[in-house]
Amino acid sequence: MNYRDTEHLRVLIANERKDRLALVAPIVATLGHEVIAREIEIADVGAVTARERPDVALVGLGESSDHALGLIEKIVQEATCPVIVLIHARDPEFVKEASKRGVFAHISDADVEDWQSSIDIVLRRFAEYHDLEGAFGRRALIERAKGILMERHSINDANAFEMLRQHSRTANRKLVDVATAVVDGHPLLPKHPHAPP
């Protein structure tokens, strides 16, 4: 999904109260979005999130904060979309606990006209988060590849990086792809630089 385009989103709504789900769905539709799933059970919400891959999830606080927190945890574990908590009355303690479980924002059903702005902000922050997460992952992969090259060729950090970079240029491949090949091929390499395979 292009996170700059937030006009028609696929939205998962979750709450332990069916009456709340019935109230939220039309508001989501009024904003021009599609409710792709309505979930009540904690046991089901993770699988539904994985299968439907929503753009955003709205989790409402029903009768039990523990139930809502369980829904949040399952959706966040799938990491396919940001989670926004929908609260019906001020509850700072619940919002604090929800933030510990990975929600990106909270909105109130008293401020329906602000929902779209909140969703836009959340989607931008979620995209930035994933960009950073990807950058950290690529950096960690390159560091692992450098470590393998340092050990196998008895060279320092700078020389290992230069080997990766030079091969990247010569092979016309991205540096991270070369690093991936080194890490993936690591178990196949001899333990010592001059040992027979």
N, C-alpha and C positions, 0 to 999 in steps of 0.2 A: 504494500500500500504506500502511496505517496502521502506523507504526513502533512504536506502543504494543502492537500485536497481533503477537507473535512466536511464536504457537503452531504455525502451519502455514506454513512458508516454502518457497519454491521455490528450490532450491539447485543451483548449478553446481559441480561438483568437477572439478579439473584437476590432472593430474600426468603426467609422461612415463612413469611405470611403471603398467601395467595392474593389477599385483597390489596396489598401493597404492590405486588407485581401487576395487578390489573390497573392500578392507578398510574404506574410509571410507564407502562407500554405506550399508551396514547400520547403521553408527553414526548417520548422519544420519537414517535412517528410524526408528531407535529413539527419537530425540529428537522424533519426530512431524512431521518435515519430508519433503518430496518431492525426490528428486534428479531434476532435469529434464534434465540434460545431464552427460555425462562426456567430457572432452576431453583429448587427449594432444598434439595438434599445435598449435604456436604459430600457424601460418597459418590455422587454423580457429576458434580460440577467440574472436576478436573478432566474427566474423560470428555465431557461436552466441550470444554474449552479447547482441548487438543483436537477434537474432531472438527469443530465449527470454525476455529481460528478467528474469533471476533476481532474487530479493530479496537474495541474498548469494552470494558465490563463495568457495570454499575451494580454495586453490592449495597443493599439496604440493610439498615439496622432494624431487625424485627423485635420479637419478644426477648431474645437472648443475644447478648453481645458475644458470648462464646460461639454461638452458631454462626453469626456474621463473620467473626474472626476466622472460623474454620473455613467458610466459603472463600474468604480472601486468600488464606494460605494455599488452598488447592488451586485457585486461579493463578496466583503468582508463581507457584511451582511450575506451571506450564510455560510461563514467561512469553506468551504469544501476544499479550496486549497489556496496556496499563489498566489498573483498577482504580476506580473512583468510588469512594464511600458516599452513600446517600443517607443523610441523617434527617430525621423529622423534627428533632428538637436538639438544643445545645447539649453536647455530651463530650466535654474535653477529654475525659479519661478514656472513653472509647476511641476517639480520634487518635489519641496518643498510642494506644495499643495497636490500632490499625496501621499507623505509620511504621511501627516496628516490624510489621508483617509485609511491608512493601507497597502500600497504596501510594498513589501519586498525588491525590487531592481528595478533598471532601466537598460536597455540595449539599445544599439544603432544599427540600421541596418547597420551602417558603420563597426561594429565589429562582424559580423556574426560568425566568427571563435571562438569568446569568449562566444557565447550564451550558449553552453552546460556547460561550467565551471560555468557560472553565475546561471544557472538552478540548478546545483548540490548544490551550496552553499545555494541558496534560499530554496531548499527542506530540507536541513539539519537544517537550522535556523527555518523553519516552524515546523519541527518535535520537535525541542527543545522548541519552543514557546508553542506547544500543551502539551508537557510533563510538563512544568512549570504551564500552565493553569490548567491542571488536578491536579497537586500537590496542588496548591492553593485552588482549589475546594474541594479536599479531606480534606485539613486542615480546611477550613471553615465549612464543614459538621461536622467534629469531634468537633470543638469548639461549634457549635450549640447543638450537643448532650450533651456535657459536661454541657452547660448552663441549659438544660432541667433537667438533673440529679441533678445538684446543687440545682435548685429550688425545685424539687420534693422530694429530700431526705435531704434537708437542710445540704449539705456537701460543702466542699471547692473544688477548682479546681483540686488539686492533687488527692483527693479521687474520684472525678467524673471520672477522666482519668483512675485511677486504676480499677474502676468498669467496664469501657469499655474494658480495656485491659484484665482483668480477664475473663470477659464473652467471649471475643474473643478467648482466649486460651481454655477455657472449651468447648465452642461450636465448636472449630476448624474452626472458620470463620475469615475472614479478619476484621481488626479493622474498616475500613471504612464501611463494610457491617453491622456491629453491630451498628455503628453510624447512618447509614441510617435507620435501623429498629427503633431506638429510635426516630429519627426525624419524620419518617413517622407515627409512632404510637403515637406521642405526642398529637394529638387532641383526641385520645381515652383514654388517661390517666386521672385519676381524678385530679381535681385542687389542692387538698391537699393530702399529702402522705397517710393519713389514712381514707380518705373519701370513702364511698361506691361507686362503679362504676355507 
